[in-house]
Amino acid sequence: MSVAIDQAVPDFQAQATSGQTVHLAELKGQQVVLYFYPKDSTPGCTTQGQGFRDQASAFAAANTVVFGISRDGLKSHENFKAKQGFTFELISDKDEALCQLFDVIRLKKLYGKEYLGVDRSTFLIDKDGVLRQQWRGVKVPGHVDAVLAAAEALDKA
């Protein structure tokens, strides 16, 4: 089963940086942005994370908490977060449970070789745990601003 717009997102529990366990149900009352990215410390993923970091106060003002998610382990996440000064937590999805729930694993090609990788995607969940917007196949430039605008509009709705 995969998530769908205007449907409740099933509760999940996941390990995150700073020793946190993230429970979606415990975040009710706040909007949640989950952004999936391929790999820690790669150029596109670094730029995207910096965008969310640089807009942290605007997301907070819109009652929105941000989480980055990749298949990297917590040690890699902790290093990436510290090096980039991220103010949000990174969720480790080594078992791909969240990747499967949000259907972000895609067949990709690199140098003529095919592999299964994470499709850069972002999901905006409202205060009641309902998926309100999704972006798939994300291109990094301008993306954080689009997510922020959607989060602000949803917060005012």
C-alpha angles and dihedrals in degrees: 000000000000130000121263135198114270091015127111113260110235113250114260139180123214140169116249140177121284089043092286129150109208117215113184091208090059090057095062110132091041130077114242129211115197113188119187118205133177106238143354118254097013118131099252094041092048092050092048093049091048089054092055090044092051092051095044095116092049091051090048090051088054090054089247128140119202128212127182116211131195138146091255119115126255094257091057090045093050091052093046092047093048095045092050097037092235113185093201132068127258119220120217112221100179092149090049093230093137092039088057094043090054093036096231101141109106138171107258135181128222122174089344094306120116122220140157111258142161115276106221102250139159131204129196115206120191129229091272095053096259120138106241104169140011135189118198129185088022122198108209102226110091094356099113090051090053092050091047092050090051092047092050092048092048091048090055094045 
